[in-house]
Structure formats: structure tokens, C-alpha cells
Amino acid sequence: MVRCPNCGQKTSGDYYCQYCKYPIPRGSTKRRRKVEKQAEKEAKL
């Protein structure tokens, strides 16, 4: 599962968030973790 960079929800969607339909960036695990951390920070604001 990855965290959506738009809404911050954990999603199992492969190409888009199942909640807000935002496209999920595909790439390396390192990039996904970076996007997840950024989404967590934005969700706290």
C-alpha cells in the first residue's frame, strides 16, 4: 500500500488513488517512500 500524495489516504490502487482518483506516481520504492513522507507532512497541515 502507498499513501496518496493528494488526499493522504493509504491506497492499494496501482495507477490512481481509490479514494480521490489522483494518479499514483510509479517508480522505485525509494521514490514512493519520499512521496509518502511528503503526503504525511501535508496531511498534518
N, C-alpha and C positions, 0 to 999 in steps of 0.2 A: 504494500500500500504506500502511496505517496500522498503528500499534503498538497492541496491545490494552492497555487500562488495567488489566486484571485479571491477565493472565499475562505481559505484556511481549513476546509474540511478534509478529513482523510478520505481518499477515494481509491477505489480499485479499478477505475476506468483506465483503459490503456491509452486512449488518444485524447480524451476530454473528461472533465470532471462530471461525475454522475449527478451532482447537485446543481451546479451553475452552468454547466456545458462549456466551461473555459478550456481551451486546448492545453493539454498537459505536455510540457516540454519533454521530448525523448532524448536520451543521451546516456552518458556514463553515470554510474552510481554516485560518483563524486559530485557531478553537476546537480543531480536530483537532490542530494543532501543539502547542497548550497541553496537551492530553490526552496526546500522545505524549511530551512532555518530562516530564510528571508520571510516566508509566509507566516511563520510563527511570530516573528517580530512585528510584522504588520498587523496580525490579528490581535496582538496585545494593545495596540494603539487604539 
